[in-house]
Amino acid sequence: MLIMLRWLQIVLAWRVVLDTGVHVYETNSITGHRRVRRYAVGVYQPVDLGWIETGFFTLAPPPPSGGSAGRR
């Protein structure tokens, strides 16, 4: 019974670290494992493998969009 409760704690311990709009970067607060889940379909964004290995984000943030914000 205790093993099952411990397993359930680990399964429910995933916390979102960063949401990029394409990927969700998560870390497990008990085990320290990291994972990246993709939830947007039809778009491409590279995964920051440096974060998976070290825990630090290495990719630069995306550039601002070329939309009409601030233009007249």
Predicted model as a PDB file, atoms N, CA, C, CB and O in Angstrom, pLDDT in the B-factor column:
MODEL        1                                                                  
ATOM      1  N   MET A   1       0.812  -1.193   0.000  1.00 86.00           N  
ATOM      2  CA  MET A   1       0.000   0.000   0.000  1.00 86.00           C  
ATOM      3  C   MET A   1       0.861   1.264   0.000  1.00 86.00           C  
ATOM      4  CB  MET A   1      -0.927  -0.006   1.197  1.00 86.00           C  
ATOM      5  O   MET A   1       0.560   2.226  -0.706  1.00 86.00           O  
ATOM      6  N   LEU A   2       1.931   1.257   0.794  1.00 89.00           N  
ATOM      7  CA  LEU A   2       2.805   2.421   0.853  1.00 89.00           C  
ATOM      8  C   LEU A   2       3.512   2.654  -0.472  1.00 89.00           C  
ATOM      9  CB  LEU A   2       3.827   2.259   1.963  1.00 89.00           C  
ATOM     10  O   LEU A   2       3.745   3.798  -0.860  1.00 89.00           O  
ATOM     11  N   ILE A   3       3.855   1.580  -1.167  1.00 91.00           N  
ATOM     12  CA  ILE A   3       4.508   1.717  -2.467  1.00 91.00           C  
ATOM     13  C   ILE A   3       3.552   2.367  -3.464  1.00 91.00           C  
ATOM     14  CB  ILE A   3       4.982   0.340  -2.989  1.00 91.00           C  
ATOM     15  O   ILE A   3       3.960   3.207  -4.266  1.00 91.00           O  
ATOM     16  N   MET A   4       2.298   1.981  -3.411  1.00 92.00           N  
ATOM     17  CA  MET A   4       1.314   2.567  -4.318  1.00 92.00           C  
ATOM     18  C   MET A   4       1.104   4.055  -4.021  1.00 92.00           C  
ATOM     19  CB  MET A   4      -0.019   1.815  -4.212  1.00 92.00           C  
ATOM     20  O   MET A   4       0.965   4.853  -4.948  1.00 92.00           O  
ATOM     21  N   LEU A   5       1.079   4.431  -2.750  1.00 93.00           N  
ATOM     22  CA  LEU A   5       0.926   5.836  -2.389  1.00 93.00           C  
ATOM     23  C   LEU A   5       2.141   6.654  -2.824  1.00 93.00           C  
ATOM     24  CB  LEU A   5       0.711   5.975  -0.882  1.00 93.00           C  
ATOM     25  O   LEU A   5       1.995   7.780  -3.300  1.00 93.00           O  
ATOM     26  N   ARG A   6       3.316   6.099  -2.664  1.00 92.00           N  
ATOM     27  CA  ARG A   6       4.541   6.787  -3.089  1.00 92.00           C  
ATOM     28  C   ARG A   6       4.533   6.975  -4.603  1.00 92.00           C  
ATOM     29  CB  ARG A   6       5.802   5.994  -2.648  1.00 92.00           C  
ATOM     30  O   ARG A   6       4.888   8.044  -5.097  1.00 92.00           O  
ATOM     31  N   TRP A   7       4.130   5.944  -5.339  1.00 92.00           N  
ATOM     32  CA  TRP A   7       4.055   6.037  -6.794  1.00 92.00           C  
ATOM     33  C   TRP A   7       3.071   7.132  -7.206  1.00 92.00           C  
ATOM     34  CB  TRP A   7       3.638   4.683  -7.402  1.00 92.00           C  
ATOM     35  O   TRP A   7       3.350   7.905  -8.123  1.00 92.00           O  
ATOM     36  N   LEU A   8       1.939   7.197  -6.541  1.00 93.00           N  
ATOM     37  CA  LEU A   8       0.932   8.210  -6.848  1.00 93.00           C  
ATOM     38  C   LEU A   8       1.459   9.620  -6.556  1.00 93.00           C  
ATOM     39  CB  LEU A   8      -0.350   7.946  -6.041  1.00 93.00           C  
ATOM     40  O   LEU A   8       1.181  10.551  -7.311  1.00 93.00           O  
ATOM     41  N   GLN A   9       2.205   9.778  -5.482  1.00 92.00           N  
ATOM     42  CA  GLN A   9       2.815  11.079  -5.183  1.00 92.00           C  
ATOM     43  C   GLN A   9       3.764  11.506  -6.305  1.00 92.00           C  
ATOM     44  CB  GLN A   9       3.574  11.024  -3.839  1.00 92.00           C  
ATOM     45  O   GLN A   9       3.759  12.665  -6.720  1.00 92.00           O  
ATOM     46  N   ILE A  10       4.569  10.574  -6.787  1.00 91.00           N  
ATOM     47  CA  ILE A  10       5.525  10.886  -7.851  1.00 91.00           C  
ATOM     48  C   ILE A  10       4.806  11.244  -9.139  1.00 91.00           C  
ATOM     49  CB  ILE A  10       6.468   9.706  -8.089  1.00 91.00           C  
ATOM     50  O   ILE A  10       5.207  12.179  -9.832  1.00 91.00           O  
ATOM     51  N   VAL A  11       3.750  10.516  -9.468  1.00 92.00           N  
ATOM     52  CA  VAL A  11       3.000  10.786 -10.695  1.00 92.00           C  
ATOM     53  C   VAL A  11       2.360  12.173 -10.655  1.00 92.00           C  
ATOM     54  CB  VAL A  11       1.922   9.714 -10.910  1.00 92.00           C  
ATOM     55  O   VAL A  11       2.292  12.852 -11.679  1.00 92.00           O  
ATOM     56  N   LEU A  12       1.896  12.593  -9.493  1.00 94.00           N  
ATOM     57  CA  LEU A  12       1.199  13.871  -9.362  1.00 94.00           C  
ATOM     58  C   LEU A  12       2.117  15.044  -9.030  1.00 94.00           C  
ATOM     59  CB  LEU A  12       0.150  13.758  -8.306  1.00 94.00           C  
ATOM     60  O   LEU A  12       1.632  16.154  -8.815  1.00 94.00           O  
ATOM     61  N   ALA A  13       3.431  14.826  -8.984  1.00 94.00           N  
ATOM     62  CA  ALA A  13       4.364  15.870  -8.561  1.00 94.00           C  
ATOM     63  C   ALA A  13       4.930  16.695  -9.717  1.00 94.00           C  
ATOM     64  CB  ALA A  13       5.495  15.249  -7.800  1.00 94.00           C  
ATOM     65  O   ALA A  13       5.853  17.480  -9.500  1.00 94.00           O  
ATOM     66  N   TRP A  14       4.411  16.546 -10.935  1.00 93.00           N  
ATOM     67  CA  TRP A  14       4.921  17.314 -12.077  1.00 93.00           C  
ATOM     68  C   TRP A  14       4.441  18.757 -11.978  1.00 93.00           C  
ATOM     69  CB  TRP A  14       4.466  16.680 -13.422  1.00 93.00           C  
ATOM     70  O   TRP A  14       3.253  19.011 -11.776  1.00 93.00           O  
ATOM     71  N   ARG A  15       5.372  19.703 -12.121  1.00 94.00           N  
ATOM     72  CA  ARG A  15       5.078  21.131 -12.050  1.00 94.00           C  
ATOM     73  C   ARG A  15       5.543  21.806 -13.327  1.00 94.00           C  
ATOM     74  CB  ARG A  15       5.751  21.776 -10.817  1.00 94.00           C  
ATOM     75  O   ARG A  15       6.620  21.496 -13.836  1.00 94.00           O  
ATOM     76  N   VAL A  16       4.744  22.724 -13.850  1.00 93.00           N  
ATOM     77  CA  VAL A  16       5.092  23.458 -15.067  1.00 93.00           C  
ATOM     78  C   VAL A  16       6.144  24.510 -14.725  1.00 93.00           C  
ATOM     79  CB  VAL A  16       3.827  24.122 -15.706  1.00 93.00           C  
ATOM     80  O   VAL A  16       5.963  25.316 -13.811  1.00 93.00           O  
ATOM     81  N   VAL A  17       7.256  24.488 -15.481  1.00 91.00           N  
ATOM     82  CA  VAL A  17       8.324  25.460 -15.312  1.00 91.00           C  
ATOM     83  C   VAL A  17       8.187  26.568 -16.346  1.00 91.00           C  
ATOM     84  CB  VAL A  17       9.698  24.783 -15.425  1.00 91.00           C  
ATOM     85  O   VAL A  17       8.383  27.742 -16.034  1.00 91.00           O  
ATOM     86  N   LEU A  18       7.850  26.191 -17.584  1.00 90.00           N  
ATOM     87  CA  LEU A  18       7.714  27.160 -18.665  1.00 90.00           C  
ATOM     88  C   LEU A  18       6.714  26.645 -19.680  1.00 90.00           C  
ATOM     89  CB  LEU A  18       9.075  27.439 -19.335  1.00 90.00           C  
ATOM     90  O   LEU A  18       6.721  25.465 -20.031  1.00 90.00           O  
ATOM     91  N   ASP A  19       5.857  27.531 -20.147  1.00 90.00           N  
ATOM     92  CA  ASP A  19       4.901  27.218 -21.210  1.00 90.00           C  
ATOM     93  C   ASP A  19       5.207  28.146 -22.369  1.00 90.00           C  
ATOM     94  CB  ASP A  19       3.406  27.375 -20.725  1.00 90.00           C  
ATOM     95  O   ASP A  19       5.014  29.357 -22.264  1.00 90.00           O  
ATOM     96  N   THR A  20       5.687  27.586 -23.483  1.00 88.00           N  
ATOM     97  CA  THR A  20       6.086  28.408 -24.622  1.00 88.00           C  
ATOM     98  C   THR A  20       4.981  28.579 -25.645  1.00 88.00           C  
ATOM     99  CB  THR A  20       7.285  27.811 -25.285  1.00 88.00           C  
ATOM    100  O   THR A  20       5.169  29.299 -26.626  1.00 88.00           O  
ATOM    101  N   GLY A  21       3.867  27.960 -25.457  1.00 88.00           N  
ATOM    102  CA  GLY A  21       2.793  28.013 -26.428  1.00 88.00           C  
ATOM    103  C   GLY A  21       2.799  26.809 -27.357  1.00 88.00           C  
ATOM    104  O   GLY A  21       1.782  26.495 -27.975  1.00 88.00           O  
ATOM    105  N   VAL A  22       3.927  26.139 -27.459  1.00 90.00           N  
ATOM    106  CA  VAL A  22       4.052  24.914 -28.252  1.00 90.00           C  
ATOM    107  C   VAL A  22       4.418  23.754 -27.331  1.00 90.00           C  
ATOM    108  CB  VAL A  22       5.118  25.082 -29.377  1.00 90.00           C  
ATOM    109  O   VAL A  22       3.840  22.671 -27.419  1.00 90.00           O  
ATOM    110  N   HIS A  23       5.375  23.991 -26.457  1.00 90.00           N  
ATOM    111  CA  HIS A  23       5.834  22.969 -25.517  1.00 90.00           C  
ATOM    112  C   HIS A  23       5.573  23.424 -24.085  1.00 90.00           C  
ATOM    113  CB  HIS A  23       7.338  22.669 -25.724  1.00 90.00           C  
ATOM    114  O   HIS A  23       5.521  24.618 -23.789  1.00 90.00           O  
ATOM    115  N   VAL A  24       5.414  22.448 -23.216  1.00 92.00           N  
ATOM    116  CA  VAL A  24       5.334  22.699 -21.783  1.00 92.00           C  
ATOM    117  C   VAL A  24       6.538  22.015 -21.149  1.00 92.00           C  
ATOM    118  CB  VAL A  24       3.974  22.179 -21.168  1.00 92.00           C  
ATOM    119  O   VAL A  24       6.692  20.798 -21.255  1.00 92.00           O  
ATOM    120  N   TYR A  25       7.388  22.794 -20.490  1.00 93.00           N  
ATOM    121  CA  TYR A  25       8.549  22.261 -19.791  1.00 93.00           C  
ATOM    122  C   TYR A  25       8.134  22.007 -18.348  1.00 93.00           C  
ATOM    123  CB  TYR A  25       9.778  23.241 -19.874  1.00 93.00           C  
ATOM    124  O   TYR A  25       7.668  22.913 -17.656  1.00 93.00           O  
ATOM    125  N   GLU A  26       8.312  20.751 -17.895  1.00 92.00           N  
ATOM    126  CA  GLU A  26       7.873  20.364 -16.562  1.00 92.00           C  
ATOM    127  C   GLU A  26       9.012  19.701 -15.797  1.00 92.00           C  
ATOM    128  CB  GLU A  26       6.666  19.421 -16.645  1.00 92.00           C  
ATOM    129  O   GLU A  26       9.909  19.100 -16.386  1.00 92.00           O  
ATOM    130  N   THR A  27       8.958  19.822 -14.486  1.00 92.00           N  
ATOM    131  CA  THR A  27       9.911  19.143 -13.629  1.00 92.00           C  
ATOM    132  C   THR A  27       9.149  18.446 -12.504  1.00 92.00           C  
ATOM    133  CB  THR A  27      10.962  20.141 -13.061  1.00 92.00           C  
ATOM    134  O   THR A  27       8.103  18.916 -12.055  1.00 92.00           O  
ATOM    135  N   ASN A  28       9.694  17.323 -12.067  1.00 92.00           N  
ATOM    136  CA  ASN A  28       9.060  16.567 -10.993  1.00 92.00           C  
ATOM    137  C   ASN A  28       9.686  17.019  -9.683  1.00 92.00           C  
ATOM    138  CB  ASN A  28       9.221  15.018 -11.201  1.00 92.00           C  
ATOM    139  O   ASN A  28      10.898  16.912  -9.495  1.00 92.00           O  
ATOM    140  N   SER A  29       8.854  17.523  -8.779  1.00 92.00           N  
ATOM    141  CA  SER A  29       9.379  18.088  -7.537  1.00 92.00           C  
ATOM    142  C   SER A  29       9.916  17.029  -6.574  1.00 92.00           C  
ATOM    143  CB  SER A  29       8.304  18.887  -6.851  1.00 92.00           C  
ATOM    144  O   SER A  29      10.625  17.374  -5.629  1.00 92.00           O  
ATOM    145  N   ILE A  30       9.602  15.760  -6.787  1.00 91.00           N  
ATOM    146  CA  ILE A  30      10.098  14.699  -5.909  1.00 91.00           C  
ATOM    147  C   ILE A  30      11.368  14.070  -6.477  1.00 91.00           C  
ATOM    148  CB  ILE A  30       9.021  13.622  -5.707  1.00 91.00           C  
ATOM    149  O   ILE A  30      12.371  13.951  -5.773  1.00 91.00           O  
ATOM    150  N   THR A  31      11.329  13.667  -7.747  1.00 90.00           N  
ATOM    151  CA  THR A  31      12.457  12.956  -8.335  1.00 90.00           C  
ATOM    152  C   THR A  31      13.473  13.873  -8.987  1.00 90.00           C  
ATOM    153  CB  THR A  31      11.964  11.976  -9.340  1.00 90.00           C  
ATOM    154  O   THR A  31      14.632  13.491  -9.150  1.00 90.00           O  
ATOM    155  N   GLY A  32      13.060  15.083  -9.366  1.00 89.00           N  
ATOM    156  CA  GLY A  32      13.962  16.002 -10.055  1.00 89.00           C  
ATOM    157  C   GLY A  32      14.036  15.779 -11.556  1.00 89.00           C  
ATOM    158  O   GLY A  32      14.760  16.500 -12.242  1.00 89.00           O  
ATOM    159  N   HIS A  33      13.317  14.812 -12.081  1.00 89.00           N  
ATOM    160  CA  HIS A  33      13.325  14.560 -13.521  1.00 89.00           C  
ATOM    161  C   HIS A  33      12.665  15.717 -14.261  1.00 89.00           C  
ATOM    162  CB  HIS A  33      12.606  13.235 -13.849  1.00 89.00           C  
ATOM    163  O   HIS A  33      11.807  16.414 -13.719  1.00 89.00           O  
ATOM    164  N   ARG A  34      13.087  15.906 -15.517  1.00 91.00           N  
ATOM    165  CA  ARG A  34      12.529  16.949 -16.365  1.00 91.00           C  
ATOM    166  C   ARG A  34      11.921  16.317 -17.598  1.00 91.00           C  
ATOM    167  CB  ARG A  34      13.602  17.984 -16.756  1.00 91.00           C  
ATOM    168  O   ARG A  34      12.389  15.278 -18.064  1.00 91.00           O  
ATOM    169  N   ARG A  35      10.861  16.950 -18.139  1.00 92.00           N  
ATOM    170  CA  ARG A  35      10.273  16.466 -19.379  1.00 92.00           C  
ATOM    171  C   ARG A  35       9.694  17.652 -20.146  1.00 92.00           C  
ATOM    172  CB  ARG A  35       9.180  15.395 -19.099  1.00 92.00           C  
ATOM    173  O   ARG A  35       9.391  18.707 -19.589  1.00 92.00           O  
ATOM    174  N   VAL A  36       9.556  17.426 -21.445  1.00 92.00           N  
ATOM    175  CA  VAL A  36       8.961  18.426 -22.322  1.00 92.00           C  
ATOM    176  C   VAL A  36       7.799  17.764 -23.032  1.00 92.00           C  
ATOM    177  CB  VAL A  36      10.004  19.005 -23.342  1.00 92.00           C  
ATOM    178  O   VAL A  36       7.958  16.711 -23.650  1.00 92.00           O  
ATOM    179  N   ARG A  37       6.630  18.379 -22.946  1.00 92.00           N  
ATOM    180  CA  ARG A  37       5.450  17.862 -23.628  1.00 92.00           C  
ATOM    181  C   ARG A  37       5.024  18.858 -24.693  1.00 92.00           C  
ATOM    182  CB  ARG A  37       4.293  17.594 -22.626  1.00 92.00           C  
ATOM    183  O   ARG A  37       5.024  20.067 -24.464  1.00 92.00           O  
ATOM    184  N   ARG A  38       4.666  18.347 -25.844  1.00 92.00           N  
ATOM    185  CA  ARG A  38       4.195  19.178 -26.945  1.00 92.00           C  
ATOM    186  C   ARG A  38       2.673  19.112 -26.982  1.00 92.00           C  
ATOM    187  CB  ARG A  38       4.810  18.722 -28.305  1.00 92.00           C  
ATOM    188  O   ARG A  38       2.091  18.028 -26.947  1.00 92.00           O  
ATOM    189  N   TYR A  39       2.035  20.275 -27.055  1.00 88.00           N  
ATOM    190  CA  TYR A  39       0.577  20.255 -27.118  1.00 88.00           C  
ATOM    191  C   TYR A  39       0.019  21.059 -28.274  1.00 88.00           C  
ATOM    192  CB  TYR A  39       0.007  20.770 -25.840  1.00 88.00           C  
ATOM    193  O   TYR A  39      -1.191  21.024 -28.498  1.00 88.00           O  
ATOM    194  N   ALA A  40       0.840  21.780 -29.018  1.00 86.00           N  
ATOM    195  CA  ALA A  40       0.361  22.510 -30.193  1.00 86.00           C  
ATOM    196  C   ALA A  40       0.642  21.663 -31.438  1.00 86.00           C  
ATOM    197  CB  ALA A  40       1.046  23.924 -30.305  1.00 86.00           C  
ATOM    198  O   ALA A  40       1.721  21.085 -31.576  1.00 86.00           O  
ATOM    199  N   VAL A  41      -0.326  21.599 -32.325  1.00 85.00           N  
ATOM    200  CA  VAL A  41      -0.205  20.798 -33.533  1.00 85.00           C  
ATOM    201  C   VAL A  41      -0.109  21.733 -34.727  1.00 85.00           C  
ATOM    202  CB  VAL A  41      -1.404  19.820 -33.684  1.00 85.00           C  
ATOM    203  O   VAL A  41      -0.813  22.740 -34.793  1.00 85.00           O  
ATOM    204  N   GLY A  42       0.759  21.399 -35.667  1.00 87.00           N  
ATOM    205  CA  GLY A  42       0.864  22.179 -36.894  1.00 87.00           C  
ATOM    206  C   GLY A  42       1.859  23.314 -36.828  1.00 87.00           C  
ATOM    207  O   GLY A  42       1.979  24.073 -37.790  1.00 87.00           O  
ATOM    208  N   VAL A  43       2.573  23.459 -35.733  1.00 87.00           N  
ATOM    209  CA  VAL A  43       3.598  24.493 -35.620  1.00 87.00           C  
ATOM    210  C   VAL A  43       4.901  23.840 -35.184  1.00 87.00           C  
ATOM    211  CB  VAL A  43       3.169  25.608 -34.618  1.00 87.00           C  
ATOM    212  O   VAL A  43       4.897  22.738 -34.636  1.00 87.00           O  
ATOM    213  N   TYR A  44       6.014  24.522 -35.427  1.00 88.00           N  
ATOM    214  CA  TYR A  44       7.319  23.984 -35.066  1.00 88.00           C  
ATOM    215  C   TYR A  44       8.023  24.949 -34.132  1.00 88.00           C  
ATOM    216  CB  TYR A  44       8.176  23.719 -36.321  1.00 88.00           C  
ATOM    217  O   TYR A  44       7.985  26.165 -34.320  1.00 88.00           O  
ATOM    218  N   GLN A  45       8.659  24.389 -33.133  1.00 87.00           N  
ATOM    219  CA  GLN A  45       9.523  25.145 -32.235  1.00 87.00           C  
ATOM    220  C   GLN A  45      10.563  24.163 -31.703  1.00 87.00           C  
ATOM    221  CB  GLN A  45       8.703  25.828 -31.061  1.00 87.00           C  
ATOM    222  O   GLN A  45      10.204  23.077 -31.248  1.00 87.00           O  
ATOM    223  N   PRO A  46      11.842  24.525 -31.751  1.00 88.00           N  
ATOM    224  CA  PRO A  46      12.846  23.588 -31.248  1.00 88.00           C  
ATOM    225  C   PRO A  46      12.735  23.408 -29.728  1.00 88.00           C  
ATOM    226  CB  PRO A  46      14.254  24.074 -31.618  1.00 88.00           C  
ATOM    227  O   PRO A  46      12.366  24.329 -29.000  1.00 88.00           O  
ATOM    228  N   VAL A  47      13.058  22.223 -29.286  1.00 88.00           N  
ATOM    229  CA  VAL A  47      13.069  21.926 -27.851  1.00 88.00           C  
ATOM    230  C   VAL A  47      14.424  22.317 -27.297  1.00 88.00           C  
ATOM    231  CB  VAL A  47      12.767  20.415 -27.573  1.00 88.00           C  
ATOM    232  O   VAL A  47      15.453  22.063 -27.923  1.00 88.00           O  
ATOM    233  N   ASP A  48      14.431  22.933 -26.128  1.00 86.00           N  
ATOM    234  CA  ASP A  48      15.677  23.342 -25.485  1.00 86.00           C  
ATOM    235  C   ASP A  48      16.280  22.136 -24.759  1.00 86.00           C  
ATOM    236  CB  ASP A  48      15.433  24.528 -24.494  1.00 86.00           C  
ATOM    237  O   ASP A  48      15.972  21.881 -23.594  1.00 86.00           O  
ATOM    238  N   LEU A  49      17.134  21.406 -25.457  1.00 86.00           N  
ATOM    239  CA  LEU A  49      17.752  20.214 -24.877  1.00 86.00           C  
ATOM    240  C   LEU A  49      18.700  20.563 -23.741  1.00 86.00           C  
ATOM    241  CB  LEU A  49      18.497  19.437 -25.947  1.00 86.00           C  
ATOM    242  O   LEU A  49      18.937  19.737 -22.859  1.00 86.00           O  
ATOM    243  N   GLY A  50      19.240  21.762 -23.748  1.00 84.00           N  
ATOM    244  CA  GLY A  50      20.113  22.193 -22.651  1.00 84.00           C  
ATOM    245  C   GLY A  50      19.379  22.201 -21.323  1.00 84.00           C  
ATOM    246  O   GLY A  50      19.970  21.888 -20.290  1.00 84.00           O  
ATOM    247  N   TRP A  51      18.097  22.556 -21.333  1.00 84.00           N  
ATOM    248  CA  TRP A  51      17.325  22.556 -20.096  1.00 84.00           C  
ATOM    249  C   TRP A  51      17.127  21.140 -19.584  1.00 84.00           C  
ATOM    250  CB  TRP A  51      15.972  23.233 -20.309  1.00 84.00           C  
ATOM    251  O   TRP A  51      17.177  20.904 -18.377  1.00 84.00           O  
ATOM    252  N   ILE A  52      16.904  20.200 -20.488  1.00 84.00           N  
ATOM    253  CA  ILE A  52      16.707  18.819 -20.068  1.00 84.00           C  
ATOM    254  C   ILE A  52      17.976  18.289 -19.405  1.00 84.00           C  
ATOM    255  CB  ILE A  52      16.313  17.935 -21.269  1.00 84.00           C  
ATOM    256  O   ILE A  52      17.902  17.542 -18.429  1.00 84.00           O  
ATOM    257  N   GLU A  53      19.134  18.671 -19.931  1.00 83.00           N  
ATOM    258  CA  GLU A  53      20.402  18.176 -19.388  1.00 83.00           C  
ATOM    259  C   GLU A  53      20.831  18.921 -18.128  1.00 83.00           C  
ATOM    260  CB  GLU A  53      21.490  18.287 -20.436  1.00 83.00           C  
ATOM    261  O   GLU A  53      21.279  18.291 -17.171  1.00 83.00           O  
ATOM    262  N   THR A  54      20.702  20.265 -18.105  1.00 83.00           N  
ATOM    263  CA  THR A  54      21.273  21.056 -17.018  1.00 83.00           C  
ATOM    264  C   THR A  54      20.245  21.719 -16.119  1.00 83.00           C  
ATOM    265  CB  THR A  54      22.158  22.096 -17.582  1.00 83.00           C  
ATOM    266  O   THR A  54      20.542  22.020 -14.963  1.00 83.00           O  
ATOM    267  N   GLY A  55      19.047  21.950 -16.624  1.00 78.00           N  
ATOM    268  CA  GLY A  55      18.052  22.667 -15.840  1.00 78.00           C  
ATOM    269  C   GLY A  55      18.021  24.152 -16.128  1.00 78.00           C  
ATOM    270  O   GLY A  55      17.196  24.876 -15.570  1.00 78.00           O  
ATOM    271  N   PHE A  56      18.920  24.622 -17.004  1.00 77.00           N  
ATOM    272  CA  PHE A  56      18.956  26.036 -17.368  1.00 77.00           C  
ATOM    273  C   PHE A  56      18.536  26.186 -18.816  1.00 77.00           C  
ATOM    274  CB  PHE A  56      20.364  26.639 -17.143  1.00 77.00           C  
ATOM    275  O   PHE A  56      18.922  25.382 -19.664  1.00 77.00           O  
ATOM    276  N   PHE A  57      17.750  27.206 -19.103  1.00 75.00           N  
ATOM    277  CA  PHE A  57      17.297  27.442 -20.465  1.00 75.00           C  
ATOM    278  C   PHE A  57      18.421  28.096 -21.256  1.00 75.00           C  
ATOM    279  CB  PHE A  57      16.022  28.322 -20.484  1.00 75.00           C  
ATOM    280  O   PHE A  57      19.031  29.066 -20.806  1.00 75.00           O  
ATOM    281  N   THR A  58      18.692  27.542 -22.462  1.00 71.00           N  
ATOM    282  CA  THR A  58      19.781  28.045 -23.284  1.00 71.00           C  
ATOM    283  C   THR A  58      19.298  28.733 -24.543  1.00 71.00           C  
ATOM    284  CB  THR A  58      20.700  26.928 -23.648  1.00 71.00           C  
ATOM    285  O   THR A  58      20.040  29.516 -25.136  1.00 71.00           O  
ATOM    286  N   LEU A  59      18.065  28.460 -24.970  1.00 63.00           N  
ATOM    287  CA  LEU A  59      17.542  29.097 -26.170  1.00 63.00           C  
ATOM    288  C   LEU A  59      17.119  30.523 -25.855  1.00 63.00           C  
ATOM    289  CB  LEU A  59      16.358  28.296 -26.745  1.00 63.00           C  
ATOM    290  O   LEU A  59      16.567  30.803 -24.791  1.00 63.00           O  
ATOM    291  N   ALA A  60      17.387  31.410 -26.790  1.00 58.00           N  
ATOM    292  CA  ALA A  60      16.956  32.794 -26.621  1.00 58.00           C  
ATOM    293  C   ALA A  60      15.442  32.867 -26.757  1.00 58.00           C  
ATOM    294  CB  ALA A  60      17.647  33.723 -27.655  1.00 58.00           C  
ATOM    295  O   ALA A  60      14.844  32.041 -27.447  1.00 58.00           O  
ATOM    296  N   PRO A  61      14.820  33.834 -26.114  1.00 57.00           N  
ATOM    297  CA  PRO A  61      13.373  33.965 -26.289  1.00 57.00           C  
ATOM    298  C   PRO A  61      13.051  34.317 -27.731  1.00 57.00           C  
ATOM    299  CB  PRO A  61      12.801  35.032 -25.338  1.00 57.00           C  
ATOM    300  O   PRO A  61      13.895  34.877 -28.431  1.00 57.00           O  
ATOM    301  N   PRO A  62      11.859  34.003 -28.185  1.00 57.00           N  
ATOM    302  CA  PRO A  62      11.516  34.290 -29.571  1.00 57.00           C  
ATOM    303  C   PRO A  62      11.502  35.797 -29.841  1.00 57.00           C  
ATOM    304  CB  PRO A  62      10.156  33.681 -29.914  1.00 57.00           C  
ATOM    305  O   PRO A  62      11.195  36.582 -28.944  1.00 57.00           O  
ATOM    306  N   PRO A  63      11.830  36.201 -31.059  1.00 55.00           N  
ATOM    307  CA  PRO A  63      11.805  37.636 -31.368  1.00 55.00           C  
ATOM    308  C   PRO A  63      10.375  38.145 -31.371  1.00 55.00           C  
ATOM    309  CB  PRO A  63      12.473  37.917 -32.730  1.00 55.00           C  
ATOM    310  O   PRO A  63       9.434  37.369 -31.533  1.00 55.00           O  
ATOM    311  N   PRO A  64      10.211  39.452 -31.190  1.00 54.00           N  
ATOM    312  CA  PRO A  64       8.855  39.984 -31.212  1.00 54.00           C  
ATOM    313  C   PRO A  64       8.224  39.776 -32.591  1.00 54.00           C  
ATOM    314  CB  PRO A  64       8.855  41.480 -30.840  1.00 54.00           C  
ATOM    315  O   PRO A  64       8.912  39.744 -33.611  1.00 54.00           O  
ATOM    316  N   SER A  65       6.913  39.639 -32.590  1.00 54.00           N  
ATOM    317  CA  SER A  65       6.227  39.397 -33.850  1.00 54.00           C  
ATOM    318  C   SER A  65       6.267  40.647 -34.720  1.00 54.00           C  
ATOM    319  CB  SER A  65       4.775  38.962 -33.601  1.00 54.00           C  
ATOM    320  O   SER A  65       6.417  41.764 -34.225  1.00 54.00           O  
ATOM    321  N   GLY A  66       6.131  40.439 -36.011  1.00 54.00           N  
ATOM    322  CA  GLY A  66       6.144  41.553 -36.948  1.00 54.00           C  
ATOM    323  C   GLY A  66       4.770  42.142 -37.139  1.00 54.00           C  
ATOM    324  O   GLY A  66       4.483  42.729 -38.182  1.00 54.00           O  
ATOM    325  N   GLY A  67       3.925  41.995 -36.154  1.00 53.00           N  
ATOM    326  CA  GLY A  67       2.549  42.491 -36.237  1.00 53.00           C  
ATOM    327  C   GLY A  67       2.478  44.007 -36.226  1.00 53.00           C  
ATOM    328  O   GLY A  67       3.504  44.683 -36.308  1.00 53.00           O  
ATOM    329  N   SER A  68       1.300  44.527 -36.127  1.00 53.00           N  
ATOM    330  CA  SER A  68       1.097  45.965 -36.225  1.00 53.00           C  
ATOM    331  C   SER A  68       1.112  46.670 -34.872  1.00 53.00           C  
ATOM    332  CB  SER A  68      -0.200  46.242 -36.917  1.00 53.00           C  
ATOM    333  O   SER A  68       0.694  47.823 -34.774  1.00 53.00           O  
ATOM    334  N   ALA A  69       1.579  46.005 -33.846  1.00 54.00           N  
ATOM    335  CA  ALA A  69       1.598  46.630 -32.516  1.00 54.00           C  
ATOM    336  C   ALA A  69       2.543  47.820 -32.514  1.00 54.00           C  
ATOM    337  CB  ALA A  69       2.019  45.610 -31.431  1.00 54.00           C  
ATOM    338  O   ALA A  69       3.732  47.673 -32.800  1.00 54.00           O  
ATOM    339  N   GLY A  70       2.034  48.967 -32.201  1.00 51.00           N  
ATOM    340  CA  GLY A  70       2.860  50.158 -32.119  1.00 51.00           C  
ATOM    341  C   GLY A  70       3.070  50.865 -33.450  1.00 51.00           C  
ATOM    342  O   GLY A  70       3.701  51.922 -33.474  1.00 51.00           O  
ATOM    343  N   ARG A  71       2.590  50.348 -34.513  1.00 51.00           N  
ATOM    344  CA  ARG A  71       2.763  50.988 -35.827  1.00 51.00           C  
ATOM    345  C   ARG A  71       1.506  51.763 -36.192  1.00 51.00           C  
ATOM    346  CB  ARG A  71       3.084  49.933 -36.922  1.00 51.00           C  
ATOM    347  O   ARG A  71       0.402  51.427 -35.764  1.00 51.00           O  
ATOM    348  N   ARG A  72       1.694  52.788 -36.978  1.00 48.00           N  
ATOM    349  CA  ARG A  72       0.540  53.570 -37.432  1.00 48.00           C  
ATOM    350  C   ARG A  72       0.613  53.751 -38.918  1.00 48.00           C  
ATOM    351  CB  ARG A  72       0.473  54.934 -36.732  1.00 48.00           C  
ATOM    352  O   ARG A  72      -0.265  54.383 -39.507  1.00 48.00           O  
TER     353      ARG A  72                                                      
ENDMDL                                                                          
END                                                                             
